[in-house]
Amino acid sequence: GRWNHTEGPTSLLLHVLPVRPAGTADNIFLEVPPGEVASYAFRIPEHHPAGLFWLHPHLHGSVARQVSLGLAAPLVIRGALDAVPDVAAAREHVLRLQDFALDRSGRPIDPGMGALMGGREGTLVTVSGQTQPRYAIEQDGLLRLRLLNASASRFYRLSLEGHAMHIIATDGGSLATPQQVDELLLAPGERRDVLILGSRAGGVYRLMNLPYNRGSAGMMGGPLGTRTAFEIASVGYEGRAASPRQVPQALGEVERLPAARARRAFVLSETMGMVPGRGMGIRFLINGHEFDHARIDDRVRLGDIEEWEYINNTDMDHPMHVHTNAFQRVGADGQAEPAWLDGIVVPARRRERIRIRFTDFVGATVQHCHILDHEDLGMMSTMQVEG
């Protein structure tokens, strides 16, 4: 159950796939009035991937405010990946990354028009409710960090001093083999599981958030993103593993989606319009339309595979997120990359392609920009999955 203690109506999104997008499951069209109770019931399918998912409010027009005030929770689903011996032996922590804009008294600051247009960011950055926590790692041991970007707008470009990160899972589950990286970009809503090998003799190493330019809000705000590197957490050595561990070389099979039957294009753009309670400001569009819950923008067929191209005609990055069904990014070679995602960053003035298969459920669902102010200001569309 969920008791709504907020000052206005809300709803709950299960950032899980695939779960039925209707009734009291993953239904963003359900509205819970203040002071009332709603019970959410859903069944996790047996074929659901193991991974890190999350819950957050999703009532259009209030999403950014409610998430930026902290309403978000991780949800771990365990499965085959967790049974890989070296993964199972790793020390495990969920890192829920959230930022807050507070005044000197600790009260939330109402964002101005510029913050709404660019997407609000706060100066207080927390990790699972703490500031700069430290996580222990053993020499020759493994540390598993399950990273969730639960911020309304902030991108995190992460790097751990003196250590590589080995990505073992993305939004939609396990990779086939670990991907070694020196830094990792985590857009709002995205998740990554990484393994850290305790390869040093000792010491404390900072997990840094590096500078990242996510575009410009133009006349309404200027440059967006992190301008100066800062520490968000650290990893400190404590003891030695009873038996030396290694990053596993095989994690399981990951299907690569074949060629698509249909293609669609989604143009991301801006226009001027009325912002409720604010006056004139930027509104955000998909294919020339603001979100309207009463309108079906696209109709797709259950079982079909489609290829979508996102065309970003704005000066800001837009992390596009699709509900209910995971997808794979299409690389420059025209092949789908074998990693399941539910979000993809479409950089300013650039394009990205994805391949998506509609499985399990019919009904209305949505896609939107996961800079949540952009979603609230119109950058969301509805699709109907038909049997």
C-alpha positions as CSV (number, residue, x, y, z in Angstrom):
1,G,0.0,0.0,0.0
2,R,0.9,3.6,-0.4
3,W,-0.4,6.4,1.8
4,N,-0.2,9.8,0.2
5,H,1.1,12.3,2.7
6,T,2.1,14.8,0.0
7,E,0.4,18.2,-0.4
8,G,-1.1,17.2,-3.7
9,P,-2.1,14.1,-5.7
10,T,0.6,11.6,-6.7
11,S,1.0,8.2,-8.4
12,L,3.7,5.5,-8.2
13,L,5.9,4.3,-11.1
14,L,7.4,0.9,-10.9
15,H,10.6,1.5,-12.9
16,V,10.6,-2.3,-13.6
17,L,10.1,-4.2,-16.8
18,P,8.1,-5.9,-17.8
19,V,5.2,-5.2,-15.5
20,R,1.5,-4.7,-16.6
21,P,1.0,-1.0,-17.4
22,A,-2.5,-0.8,-16.0
23,G,-4.6,-1.1,-12.9
24,T,-2.6,-0.9,-9.7
25,A,0.7,-2.0,-11.2
26,D,2.9,0.2,-13.4
27,N,0.1,2.7,-14.2
28,I,1.1,6.4,-14.5
29,F,-2.5,7.3,-15.3
30,L,-3.6,6.3,-11.7
31,E,-4.0,9.3,-9.4
32,V,-3.9,9.0,-5.6
33,P,-5.4,12.0,-3.9
34,P,-3.8,13.5,-0.8
35,G,-4.7,11.6,2.4
36,E,-5.8,8.5,0.6
37,V,-4.4,5.0,0.5
38,A,-3.7,3.0,-2.7
39,S,-2.5,-0.6,-2.8
40,Y,-0.2,-1.6,-5.5
41,A,-0.1,-5.3,-6.6
42,F,2.0,-6.8,-9.3
43,R,3.6,-10.1,-10.2
44,I,7.2,-10.3,-11.3
45,P,7.3,-12.6,-14.3
46,E,9.6,-15.6,-14.0
47,H,11.6,-14.4,-17.0
48,H,12.1,-10.9,-15.5
49,P,15.8,-10.1,-15.6
50,A,17.8,-9.7,-12.4
51,G,18.9,-6.2,-11.8
52,L,18.5,-2.8,-10.0
53,F,15.2,-1.1,-10.6
54,W,13.4,1.6,-8.7
55,L,10.1,3.3,-7.6
56,H,9.2,7.0,-7.9
57,P,6.1,9.2,-8.3
58,H,4.9,9.8,-11.8
59,L,1.9,12.2,-11.8
60,H,2.4,14.4,-14.8
61,G,3.1,18.0,-13.8
62,S,4.4,17.1,-10.3
63,V,7.0,14.5,-11.1
64,A,10.1,16.7,-10.9
65,R,9.0,18.4,-7.6
66,Q,8.2,15.1,-5.9
67,V,11.3,13.2,-7.0
68,S,13.6,16.2,-6.2
69,L,12.2,16.2,-2.7
70,G,13.5,12.6,-2.3
71,L,10.6,10.3,-3.2
72,A,12.5,7.5,-4.7
73,A,13.4,4.0,-3.6
74,P,15.6,1.2,-5.2
75,L,14.2,-2.2,-5.9
76,V,16.6,-5.2,-6.3
77,I,15.5,-8.3,-8.2
78,R,17.9,-11.2,-7.9
79,G,18.5,-14.0,-10.4
80,A,21.2,-15.7,-12.4
81,L,23.7,-12.8,-12.3
82,D,23.8,-13.0,-8.5
83,A,24.7,-16.7,-8.6
84,V,27.9,-16.1,-10.6
85,P,30.5,-17.1,-7.9
86,D,32.7,-14.0,-7.9
87,V,29.6,-11.7,-8.1
88,A,28.1,-13.5,-5.2
89,A,31.3,-13.1,-3.2
90,A,31.5,-9.4,-3.7
91,R,30.6,-6.9,-1.0
92,E,27.5,-5.2,-2.2
93,H,26.1,-1.7,-1.8
94,V,23.2,0.2,-3.5
95,L,24.2,3.8,-4.1
96,R,21.1,6.0,-4.6
97,L,22.4,9.3,-6.0
98,Q,20.1,12.3,-5.2
99,D,20.6,16.0,-5.1
100,F,18.7,18.7,-3.2
101,A,18.3,22.4,-3.5
102,L,17.9,23.8,0.1
103,D,18.1,27.1,1.8
104,R,20.2,27.8,4.9
105,S,17.4,26.5,7.1
106,G,17.3,23.2,5.2
107,R,14.0,24.0,3.5
108,P,13.6,23.2,-0.2
109,I,14.1,26.1,-2.6
110,D,11.4,26.6,-5.3
111,P,13.2,26.5,-8.7
112,G,13.0,29.6,-10.8
113,M,12.0,29.6,-14.5
114,G,15.6,29.0,-15.6
115,A,15.9,25.9,-13.4
116,L,12.7,24.6,-14.8
117,M,13.8,25.1,-18.4
118,G,17.2,23.4,-17.9
119,G,16.1,20.9,-15.3
120,R,16.6,21.6,-11.6
121,E,19.8,20.7,-9.9
122,G,20.7,21.0,-6.2
123,T,24.0,21.8,-4.5
124,L,23.6,19.1,-1.9
125,V,24.5,15.7,-3.4
126,T,23.7,12.6,-1.4
127,V,24.4,8.9,-1.7
128,S,21.7,6.8,-0.2
129,G,20.8,9.6,2.2
130,Q,24.4,10.3,3.2
131,T,27.1,12.9,2.2
132,Q,30.4,11.4,1.1
133,P,30.0,7.9,2.6
134,R,32.9,5.5,2.6
135,Y,32.6,1.9,1.5
136,A,35.1,-0.8,2.6
137,I,37.0,-3.0,0.1
138,E,39.3,-5.9,0.8
139,Q,42.7,-6.4,-0.8
140,D,42.2,-9.0,-3.6
141,G,38.4,-8.7,-3.0
142,L,35.5,-7.4,-5.0
143,L,33.2,-4.5,-4.3
144,R,29.8,-4.4,-6.1
145,L,28.4,-0.9,-6.4
146,R,24.8,-0.8,-7.7
147,L,24.4,2.8,-9.0
148,L,21.0,4.5,-9.4
149,N,20.6,8.1,-10.6
150,A,17.5,9.1,-8.7
151,S,18.0,12.8,-9.3
152,A,15.4,14.8,-11.2
153,S,17.9,16.3,-13.7
154,R,21.6,15.9,-12.6
155,F,23.9,13.8,-14.7
156,Y,26.7,12.0,-12.9
157,R,30.1,11.4,-14.6
158,L,31.7,9.0,-12.2
159,S,35.4,7.9,-11.8
160,L,37.1,6.1,-8.9
161,E,40.6,7.1,-8.2
162,G,43.2,4.4,-8.9
163,H,40.7,1.8,-10.0
164,A,38.9,0.7,-13.1
165,M,35.1,0.0,-13.0
166,H,33.8,-3.2,-14.5
167,I,30.2,-2.8,-15.7
168,I,28.3,-6.1,-15.2
169,A,24.7,-4.9,-15.6
170,T,22.7,-2.0,-17.2
171,D,19.2,-0.8,-16.8
172,G,17.6,-4.0,-18.0
173,G,19.9,-6.7,-16.5
174,S,23.2,-8.4,-16.9
175,L,25.8,-8.0,-19.7
176,A,27.3,-11.1,-21.3
177,T,30.8,-10.1,-20.3
178,P,32.0,-7.2,-18.0
179,Q,32.9,-3.9,-19.7
180,Q,35.9,-2.2,-18.2
181,V,35.7,1.6,-18.0
182,D,37.7,4.4,-16.3
183,E,34.6,6.6,-16.1
184,L,30.8,6.2,-16.3
185,L,28.1,8.6,-17.3
186,L,24.8,8.0,-15.4
187,A,21.9,10.1,-16.7
188,P,18.7,10.6,-14.6
189,G,16.8,7.3,-14.2
190,E,19.7,5.1,-15.4
191,R,21.3,2.3,-13.4
192,R,24.6,0.4,-13.7
193,D,26.1,-2.4,-11.6
194,V,29.9,-2.2,-11.4
195,L,32.6,-4.4,-9.8
196,I,35.7,-2.9,-8.3
197,L,38.7,-5.2,-7.8
198,G,40.8,-4.5,-4.7
199,S,44.1,-4.3,-6.5
200,R,45.8,-1.8,-4.3
201,A,47.9,-2.3,-1.2
202,G,45.7,0.0,0.9
203,G,44.5,3.6,1.2
204,V,41.3,5.6,0.6
205,Y,40.2,6.5,-2.9
206,R,37.6,9.1,-3.9
207,L,34.6,8.4,-6.1
208,M,34.5,11.6,-8.1
209,N,31.8,13.3,-10.0
210,L,33.6,14.8,-13.0
211,P,32.6,17.9,-15.0
212,Y,29.9,17.2,-17.6
213,N,28.3,19.7,-20.0
214,R,24.7,18.6,-20.8
215,G,24.0,21.6,-23.0
216,S,22.5,25.0,-22.7
217,A,19.2,26.4,-21.7
218,G,19.9,29.5,-23.9
219,M,18.5,32.8,-22.8
220,M,16.6,31.1,-20.0
221,G,19.6,29.7,-18.1
222,G,23.0,29.3,-19.8
223,P,25.3,26.3,-19.5
224,L,24.0,23.2,-17.7
225,G,25.7,20.4,-15.8
226,T,28.6,19.9,-13.4
227,R,31.4,22.4,-13.9
228,T,33.9,21.4,-11.2
229,A,34.9,17.9,-10.0
230,F,33.9,16.9,-6.5
231,E,33.9,13.8,-4.3
232,I,30.6,12.0,-3.7
233,A,31.9,8.9,-1.9
234,S,35.1,7.0,-1.2
235,V,36.4,3.5,-1.1
236,G,38.8,2.5,1.7
237,Y,40.8,-0.7,2.2
238,E,40.0,-2.9,5.2
239,G,41.7,-6.3,5.5
240,R,42.3,-8.9,2.8
241,A,40.0,-11.4,1.1
242,A,40.1,-14.9,2.5
243,S,40.6,-16.1,-1.1
244,P,41.7,-13.9,-4.0
245,R,38.9,-12.9,-6.3
246,Q,38.8,-11.9,-10.0
247,V,36.4,-10.1,-12.2
248,P,34.4,-12.9,-13.9
249,Q,34.9,-13.2,-17.6
250,A,31.4,-14.6,-18.4
251,L,28.1,-13.5,-16.9
252,G,25.5,-15.1,-19.1
253,E,23.9,-14.9,-22.5
254,V,22.4,-11.7,-23.8
255,E,20.2,-11.7,-26.9
256,R,20.9,-9.3,-29.7
257,L,17.7,-8.0,-31.3
258,P,17.5,-8.7,-35.0
259,A,16.4,-6.3,-37.8
260,A,13.2,-4.4,-37.1
261,R,9.9,-4.6,-39.0
262,A,9.0,-1.0,-38.7
263,R,10.8,2.3,-38.2
264,R,9.7,5.5,-36.5
265,A,11.3,8.9,-35.8
266,F,10.8,11.1,-32.8
267,V,11.8,14.7,-33.1
268,L,12.6,16.4,-29.8
269,S,12.0,20.2,-29.9
270,E,11.0,23.3,-27.9
271,T,8.5,26.0,-28.2
272,M,7.3,29.0,-26.1
273,G,4.1,28.6,-24.1
274,M,2.4,29.1,-20.8
275,V,4.0,27.4,-17.8
276,P,1.2,27.0,-15.1
277,G,1.8,29.5,-12.3
278,R,4.9,30.9,-14.0
279,G,3.8,32.7,-17.2
280,M,5.5,32.3,-20.5
281,G,8.4,29.8,-20.8
282,I,9.8,26.9,-22.8
283,R,7.6,23.9,-23.5
284,F,9.1,20.7,-24.7
285,L,7.7,18.6,-27.6
286,I,7.9,15.2,-29.2
287,N,7.0,15.3,-32.9
288,G,5.5,18.7,-32.5
289,H,3.2,17.8,-29.6
290,E,3.1,18.3,-25.9
291,F,1.9,15.4,-23.8
292,D,-1.9,14.9,-23.6
293,H,-3.0,11.9,-21.5
294,A,-6.2,11.7,-23.6
295,R,-4.3,11.3,-26.9
296,I,-2.6,8.2,-28.3
297,D,0.5,9.3,-30.2
298,D,1.6,5.9,-31.5
299,R,0.2,2.4,-31.9
300,V,2.5,-0.6,-31.9
301,R,1.8,-4.3,-32.2
302,L,2.5,-6.9,-29.5
303,G,5.5,-9.1,-30.6
304,D,6.8,-6.6,-33.2
305,I,10.4,-5.3,-33.2
306,E,10.7,-1.7,-34.2
307,E,13.7,0.7,-34.8
308,W,13.3,4.2,-33.5
309,E,15.4,7.2,-34.2
310,Y,15.5,10.1,-31.8
311,I,16.4,13.5,-33.4
312,N,17.3,16.1,-30.9
313,N,16.8,19.6,-32.3
314,T,17.5,21.4,-29.0
315,D,20.7,22.6,-27.3
316,M,20.2,20.3,-24.3
317,D,20.8,16.6,-23.8
318,H,17.6,14.6,-23.4
319,P,17.8,11.2,-21.7
320,M,14.8,9.4,-23.3
321,H,13.1,6.7,-21.2
322,V,10.6,4.1,-22.4
323,H,8.2,2.4,-20.0
324,T,7.3,-1.3,-19.9
325,N,9.7,-2.7,-22.6
326,A,13.5,-2.6,-22.6
327,F,15.4,-1.8,-25.8
328,Q,18.9,-2.0,-27.3
329,R,21.0,0.8,-28.7
330,V,21.8,0.6,-32.4
331,G,25.5,1.2,-33.2
332,A,27.1,2.9,-36.1
333,D,27.3,-0.5,-37.8
334,G,23.5,-0.9,-37.8
335,Q,23.6,-3.7,-35.3
336,A,21.8,-3.7,-31.9
337,E,24.3,-3.7,-29.0
338,P,23.7,-6.6,-26.6
339,A,22.8,-4.6,-23.5
340,W,19.2,-4.1,-22.3
341,L,18.4,-0.4,-21.5
342,D,15.3,1.6,-20.6
343,G,17.0,5.0,-21.1
344,I,19.3,6.5,-23.7
345,V,21.0,10.0,-23.7
346,V,20.3,11.8,-27.0
347,P,22.9,14.6,-27.0
348,A,22.1,18.1,-28.0
349,R,21.8,18.5,-31.8
350,R,22.5,14.7,-32.3
351,R,20.6,11.5,-33.1
352,E,20.4,8.1,-31.5
353,R,18.7,4.9,-32.6
354,I,17.2,2.1,-30.6
355,R,15.7,-1.3,-31.4
356,I,12.7,-2.3,-29.2
357,R,10.5,-5.4,-29.0
358,F,7.0,-5.2,-27.4
359,T,6.4,-8.2,-25.2
360,D,4.0,-9.6,-22.6
361,F,1.5,-6.7,-22.2
362,V,-1.0,-4.7,-24.2
363,G,-2.3,-1.3,-23.1
364,A,-1.3,2.3,-22.9
365,T,2.2,3.3,-21.8
366,V,4.5,6.2,-22.3
367,Q,8.0,7.4,-23.3
368,H,9.5,10.7,-22.0
369,C,12.6,12.7,-21.2
370,H,13.9,11.7,-17.8
371,I,15.0,15.3,-17.0
372,L,11.8,15.4,-15.1
373,D,11.1,19.1,-15.5
374,H,11.1,18.5,-19.3
375,E,8.6,15.7,-18.9
376,D,6.4,17.9,-16.7
377,L,6.7,20.6,-19.4
378,G,5.4,18.4,-22.2
379,M,8.2,16.0,-23.4
380,M,6.2,12.8,-23.1
381,S,4.1,10.8,-25.5
382,T,1.7,7.9,-25.2
383,M,1.7,4.6,-27.1
384,Q,-0.9,1.9,-27.3
385,V,0.4,-1.7,-27.5
386,E,-2.2,-3.7,-29.3
387,G,-2.6,-7.4,-29.4
